[in-house]
C-alpha cells in the first residue's frame, strides 16, 4: 500500500519538489514544431508548473524564455517579433532568444540599462518535429540514438493531445499490457486495408490474425518485466495454441515515455509532459520502418478527435467522452468510439486529477507499474544525493543506446524469444533510412 507522502513524491512536478527536480534533469517535449507557424510564431508554454514563452525570431532561431517581462512582469506571450527578438508591448524592451535584453527604448538616450538586464532562457532543440527544452540546472544530457530520433522527417510524424490529469497516471496506462484486452476491445474485426494510422486495427507481424481478435480472445497475457539501461522492457505473451504464441514487446523509456508497436511497420514513442500537477500532454513520434509516413492522413485522422490550436480532445468528461450505451452493447467495450486515445483518456482522467494511490490494490498484471514507481523513487533519491539518475546520458552513452526493440508478432511457442528478436532485426535491416544495429541485448 502506498502512503500519501509517497504519492505526493511521485506526482508533484513543480520547482522545489523531488519529482520536479528529477524531471528537470531531462529534455522536455514542450511543443510541436508545427505550433510555431507563421500565423502565431509566439506561443505561451506551461511545463512542470512554470510559465514560458516560445518563439521563433526573424532569423529562424527558436527561443524559450520566462513568460514574465523582467521589467514590470507583463505577459511576453503577446510580444512582438521584430528587430531580431521578442519585444514587450508595454515599454518596448526587446529580448533575444538567448535571454539578452537588446533594447530599452523608453530609457534616456545613451542608457546602458539593457546591458544589465537578462531574462532566463532555456536550451532548446528540435527533434522529429518536436521542440524539446531543458528546464534544469547544469549541463543538459544527450538524447539517445533511438529510432524516433534517427529516422528522417519523411519517416516520422509528431502529434499531441491534452489529458486532464497527472502525468504519471497517464504514463502508467501505456505500461499496462493487460488493459488492451478490455479497454480497447472491439467486438468486430476491421478491414486491415483501412488500418493505416490506427493502433490495434491491423494484423500482427507474421500473421493474418487481426490484433483486435488476438486481444479480445486471449485476455490473460503472461507478463514479463525486465530492467534495462533505458528503463523497462515489457513482454506480454498470449498463447494461441501449443505451437503458436503471440508476443507483444513494449518499453518504458525512463522517465516519461513508452515505446510500443503500432503496426508491423510503425512504432510509437510517446512522452507524457506535465503541464502542472493536474494536466499533461501526450506527445508522440510515429516512426515508419517501411515507406514514408503519410503525414496528411495521419494528421487528418487525429484532428477528428483533437481541436487546434491547443490540441484539446473533442471527447472529454464534459460530453461523457461520447459514451453511447448502444455502441457499448454491440461494438466497443467502452462505448466511447474507436479511437484508443479516447479510451485511455477516460481511464486515466476518471481516476481523478491526481490518483489517490493509497486506495488502490495492485494485481499481478501491474508488475510494470510497480517496477516503474521503484525506478522513479530511486532516481529521485539519486538526484537528492547528487548522483546522476537513470538516463541522464553523456554523449558517448547516448550514441550507443539504440532501438528500443518492440513488436506485435506471432512466434513459435518454443523459441519465441529468438524468433521475435530475429523479426525485429529483419525489419530494422530493411528500413530505407538504415536503422542502426541494436545495442547488445
C-alpha positions in Angstrom: 0.0 0.0 0.0 1.3 3.4 -0.9 1.4 6.3 1.6 0.1 9.7 0.8 3.6 11.1 1.1 4.9 8.6 -1.4 2.1 9.5 -3.8 2.9 13.2 -3.5 6.6 12.5 -4.1 5.7 10.6 -7.3 3.3 13.1 -8.7 4.4 16.6 -7.9 6.4 18.4 -10.6 6.8 22.0 -9.6 10.0 23.8 -8.6 11.4 22.6 -5.3 9.7 19.2 -5.3 11.6 15.9 -5.6 9.7 14.9 -8.7 10.2 18.3 -10.3 13.9 18.2 -9.6 14.1 14.8 -11.3 12.1 15.7 -14.4 14.2 18.9 -14.8 17.2 16.6 -15.4 15.7 15.6 -18.8 14.7 17.2 -22.1 11.0 18.0 -22.0 8.9 17.9 -25.2 7.3 21.3 -24.7 5.7 21.8 -28.1 5.3 20.6 -31.7 7.3 22.5 -34.3 4.0 22.9 -36.2 2.8 25.1 -33.4 5.3 27.8 -34.3 3.7 28.5 -37.7 3.5 31.9 -39.5 0.1 32.6 -38.0 1.3 32.6 -34.5 5.1 32.3 -34.1 4.9 33.3 -30.4 3.2 30.8 -28.1 2.8 30.5 -24.3 4.1 27.3 -22.9 3.4 25.9 -19.4 5.5 22.9 -18.4 6.4 21.4 -15.0 4.3 24.1 -13.3 6.2 27.0 -14.8 5.2 29.5 -17.5 7.4 30.3 -20.5 7.1 31.9 -23.9 8.3 30.0 -27.0 9.1 31.9 -30.2 11.0 31.8 -33.5 12.7 35.1 -34.4 13.1 36.5 -37.9 16.3 34.5 -38.5 14.6 31.3 -37.6 16.2 30.8 -34.2 13.9 29.3 -31.6 13.9 30.7 -28.1 12.3 29.7 -24.8 12.3 32.3 -22.1 10.4 33.1 -18.9 7.0 34.4 -19.7 7.0 37.4 -17.4 8.9 40.5 -18.6 11.8 41.3 -16.2 10.8 45.0 -16.3 7.2 45.0 -14.8 6.1 41.4 -15.1 3.7 41.6 -18.1 3.0 38.7 -20.3 5.5 38.2 -23.1 3.3 35.7 -24.9 1.7 38.8 -26.5 5.1 40.2 -27.6 6.0 41.5 -31.0 8.5 39.6 -33.2 10.8 42.4 -34.6 14.3 43.7 -34.8 15.9 40.3 -34.1 14.0 39.3 -31.0 10.7 39.4 -29.0 9.6 42.9 -28.0 7.4 43.6 -24.9 4.4 45.7 -26.0 4.3 47.5 -22.6 7.5 49.6 -22.9 9.3 48.1 -25.9 12.0 46.2 -24.2 13.5 43.7 -26.7 14.8 40.2 -25.8 16.9 37.9 -27.9 16.3 34.1 -28.0 19.2 33.7 -25.5 17.6 36.0 -23.0 19.7 39.1 -23.5 18.0 42.4 -23.4 18.8 44.2 -26.7 16.9 47.4 -26.2 15.1 49.5 -23.6 13.8 52.2 -26.0 11.9 54.3 -23.5 15.0 55.0 -21.5 17.1 58.2 -22.0 19.4 58.4 -24.9 22.7 56.7 -24.1 21.2 54.5 -21.4 23.2 51.2 -20.8 20.4 49.6 -18.7 19.8 46.9 -21.3 23.3 45.7 -20.8 22.5 44.8 -17.2 19.1 43.1 -17.9 18.7 39.5 -18.8 15.7 37.2 -18.7 16.2 33.5 -18.2 16.4 31.4 -21.3 16.4 27.7 -21.7 18.2 25.4 -24.2 16.0 24.1 -27.0 16.5 21.6 -29.8 14.1 20.3 -32.5 14.0 16.5 -33.0 11.5 14.7 -35.2 9.0 17.6 -35.3 9.1 18.2 -31.5 10.6 21.2 -29.7 12.5 19.8 -26.7 13.6 22.1 -23.9 16.0 21.6 -20.9 14.5 23.3 -17.9 17.0 22.3 -15.3 20.3 23.5 -14.0 23.8 22.5 -15.3 24.6 20.7 -18.5 21.8 19.1 -20.4 22.0 15.3 -21.1 22.3 13.8 -24.5 19.3 12.2 -26.2 19.8 8.5 -27.1 20.1 7.3 -30.7 16.6 5.8 -30.6 14.8 5.2 -33.8 12.4 8.1 -33.3 15.4 10.4 -33.3 17.4 8.7 -36.1 14.7 8.3 -38.7 14.4 11.3 -41.2 11.4 13.6 -41.2 9.9 11.7 -44.1 9.6 8.6 -41.9 8.4 10.3 -38.7 5.2 12.2 -37.7 4.6 14.0 -34.4 1.3 14.9 -32.7 0.0 15.6 -29.2 -3.1 15.8 -27.1 -4.1 17.2 -23.7 -5.0 14.9 -20.8 -6.6 16.5 -17.7 -4.8 14.5 -15.0 -1.4 14.0 -13.5 1.3 12.8 -15.9 2.2 9.6 -14.0 -1.3 8.0 -14.3 -1.3 8.9 -18.0 2.1 7.2 -18.4 1.0 4.2 -16.4 -1.8 3.2 -18.8 0.9 2.7 -21.5 3.0 0.3 -19.4 0.0 -1.8 -18.5 -0.1 -4.8 -21.0 -3.3 -6.3 -19.6 -5.7 -3.4 -20.2 -5.7 -3.6 -24.0 -7.8 -6.8 -24.0 -10.6 -4.9 -22.2 -10.4 -1.1 -22.6 -9.5 -1.4 -26.3 -11.7 -4.4 -27.1 -13.6 -4.3 -30.4 -16.4 -6.8 -31.0 -15.9 -6.8 -34.7 -12.6 -7.1 -36.6 -12.0 -4.2 -39.0 -10.7 -4.4 -42.5 -6.9 -4.4 -42.4 -6.9 -2.3 -45.6 -8.3 0.5 -43.5 -5.9 0.1 -40.6 -3.3 2.7 -41.6 -2.6 5.1 -38.8 -4.8 3.2 -36.3 -3.5 1.1 -33.4 -4.8 -2.4 -32.9 -6.7 -2.4 -36.2 -4.3 -4.3 -38.4 -2.8 -7.8 -38.2 0.1 -8.7 -36.0 3.5 -9.2 -37.5 3.9 -12.5 -39.4 0.2 -13.4 -39.1 -3.2 -12.7 -40.7 -4.9 -12.6 -37.4 -6.3 -9.1 -36.6 -4.9 -7.6 -33.4 -8.5 -7.0 -32.3 -9.1 -10.7 -32.4 -5.9 -11.6 -30.5 -6.6 -9.1 -27.7 -10.3 -10.0 -27.5 -10.0 -13.8 -27.5 -6.8 -14.1 -25.3 -7.3 -11.7 -22.4 -4.9 -13.3 -19.9 -1.3 -12.5 -21.0 1.7 -13.8 -19.3 3.6 -10.6 -18.5 7.4 -10.4 -18.0 9.2 -7.2 -16.9 12.9 -6.7 -17.4 15.1 -3.9 -16.2 17.2 -2.3 -19.0 19.7 0.5 -19.3 16.9 2.7 -20.7 14.1 1.7 -18.2 12.0 -1.4 -18.6 11.2 -4.0 -21.3 7.7 -5.5 -21.1 6.8 -8.7 -22.8 3.2 -9.9 -22.9 2.7 -13.5 -24.1 -0.7 -14.8 -25.3 -0.6 -18.5 -26.1 -2.7 -19.0 -29.2 -2.1 -22.8 -29.4 0.5 -25.3 -28.4 2.5 -24.3 -31.4 2.0 -20.6 -31.6 2.3 -17.7 -29.1 1.6 -14.0 -29.7 4.4 -11.8 -28.4 4.0 -8.1 -27.7 7.1 -6.3 -26.6 6.8 -2.7 -25.4 9.2 -0.5 -23.4 9.3 2.2 -20.7 11.7 4.9 -21.9 12.5 6.4 -18.5 11.3 8.6 -17.1 8.3 9.8 -19.1 7.8 7.8 -22.3 6.9 4.5 -23.7 7.9 2.8 -27.0 5.2 0.5 -28.4 4.4 -1.1 -31.8 1.6 0.5 -33.8 1.7 -1.9 -36.7 4.1 -4.3 -38.4 5.8 -1.3 -39.9 5.4 1.5 -37.5 6.2 2.3 -33.8 5.1 5.0 -31.4 7.3 6.8 -29.0 5.1 8.7 -26.6 6.1 11.2 -23.9 3.9 12.5 -21.1 4.9 16.1 -20.5 3.4 17.6 -17.2 1.8 20.9 -17.7 1.4 21.1 -14.0 0.4 18.5 -11.3 -3.1 18.1 -12.7 -2.6 18.2 -16.5 -0.3 16.8 -19.1 0.2 16.4 -22.8 0.9 13.2 -24.6 3.4 13.9 -27.3 4.2 11.1 -29.8 6.5 10.4 -32.6 5.3 7.7 -35.1 8.3 6.1 -36.8 8.0 4.1 -40.0 10.5 1.3 -40.9 9.0 0.9 -44.4 7.7 3.7 -46.7 7.4 7.4 -45.8 4.7 8.4 -43.3 1.5 9.8 -44.9 1.6 13.0 -42.9 -1.6 14.3 -44.3 -3.6 11.2 -43.5 -2.1 10.8 -40.0 -2.8 14.5 -39.2 -6.4 14.4 -40.6 -7.2 11.2 -38.6 -6.1 12.8 -35.3 -7.7 16.2 -36.0 -11.0 14.3 -36.0 -10.5 13.8 -32.2 -8.3 16.8 -31.2 -9.0 20.5 -31.8 -6.5 23.2 -32.6 -4.8 25.4 -31.5 -4.3 23.7 -28.2 -4.8 20.1 -29.2 -7.8 19.7 -26.9 -9.7 16.4 -27.1 -13.1 16.7 -28.6 -14.4 13.9 -26.5 -13.9 14.6 -22.8 -15.6 14.5 -19.4 -17.8 17.4 -20.3 -19.6 15.4 -23.0 -19.1 12.0 -21.3 -16.4 11.0 -23.8 -19.1 10.4 -26.4 -20.4 7.5 -24.4 -23.1 5.5 -26.3 -24.8 2.6 -24.5 -25.9 1.0 -27.8 -22.3 1.1 -29.1 -21.1 -0.4 -25.8 -23.5 -3.3 -26.2 -22.5 -4.2 -29.8 -19.3 -2.5 -31.0 -16.8 -1.5 -28.4 -16.1 -2.4 -24.8 -16.3 1.3 -23.6 -19.0 2.7 -25.9 -16.7 5.6 -26.5 -15.8 5.3 -30.1 -13.0 3.6 -31.9 -10.1 6.0 -31.1 -8.0 4.3 -28.4 -6.7 7.7 -27.2 -10.2 8.5 -26.0 -10.3 5.1 -24.2 -7.0 5.8 -22.4 -8.1 9.4 -21.7 -11.3 8.2 -19.9 -9.4 5.6 -17.9 -6.8 8.0 -16.5 -9.0 11.1 -16.1 -11.6 9.1 -14.3 -9.1 8.3 -11.6 -9.1 11.9 -10.6 -6.8 14.8 -11.4 -4.2 13.1 -9.1 -4.9 9.5 -8.5 -5.1 8.6 -4.8 -2.9 5.6 -4.8 -3.4 4.9 -1.1 -6.8 3.4 -2.1 -5.5 1.1 -5.0 -4.9 -2.6 -4.9 -2.2 -3.7 -7.4 -2.5 -7.1 -9.0 0.0 -9.4 -10.7 -0.6 -7.8 -14.1 0.6 -4.5 -12.6 4.2 -5.6 -12.1 5.4 -3.0 -14.6 3.5 -0.2 -12.8 5.2 -1.2 -9.5 8.7 -1.6 -11.2 8.4 1.9 -12.7 7.5 3.5 -9.4 10.5 1.9 -7.8 12.7 3.4 -10.6 11.2 6.8 -10.0 11.8 6.6 -6.3 15.4 5.5 -6.8 16.1 8.2 -9.4 14.7 11.0 -7.1 17.0 9.7 -4.3 19.9 9.8 -6.7 19.2 13.5 -7.6 18.9 14.4 -3.9 22.2 12.7 -3.2 24.0 14.4 -6.1 24.2 11.3 -8.3 23.1 11.1 -11.9 19.7 9.4 -12.3 18.9 6.8 -14.9 19.0 8.0 -18.5 20.9 11.2 -17.7 23.3 10.3 -20.5 26.6 11.7 -21.7 27.3 11.8 -25.5 29.1 8.5 -25.6 26.4 6.7 -23.7 23.6 8.2 -25.8 25.3 7.2 -29.1 25.4 3.6 -28.1 21.8 3.4 -27.0 19.7 2.3 -29.9 16.2 0.9 -30.5 14.5 0.0 -28.3 13.1 -3.1 -29.9 9.3 -3.5 -30.0 6.9 -5.8 -31.8 3.5 -7.3 -32.1 4.0 -10.7 -33.7 3.3 -14.4 -33.8 6.1 -16.8 -32.8 6.6 -20.5 -32.2 5.7 -21.3 -28.6 9.1 -23.0 -28.3 11.8 -20.4 -29.1 9.5 -17.3 -29.1 12.3 -15.1 -27.7 14.8 -15.8 -30.5 12.0 -15.5 -33.1 10.8 -12.0 -32.2 14.4 -10.7 -31.9 15.1 -12.0 -35.4 11.9 -10.4 -36.8 12.9 -7.1 -35.3 16.4 -7.4 -36.8 14.9 -8.1 -40.3 12.6 -5.1 -40.1 15.4 -2.8 -39.0 17.8 -4.1 -41.6 15.2 -3.4 -44.3 14.5 0.2 -43.1 15.3 2.6 -46.0 16.8 5.0 -43.5 19.3 2.4 -42.3 18.2 1.8 -38.7 21.3 1.3 -36.5 22.0 -2.1 -35.2 20.6 -2.7 -31.7 22.8 -2.5 -28.8 23.7 -5.8 -27.3 20.7 -7.5 -25.6 
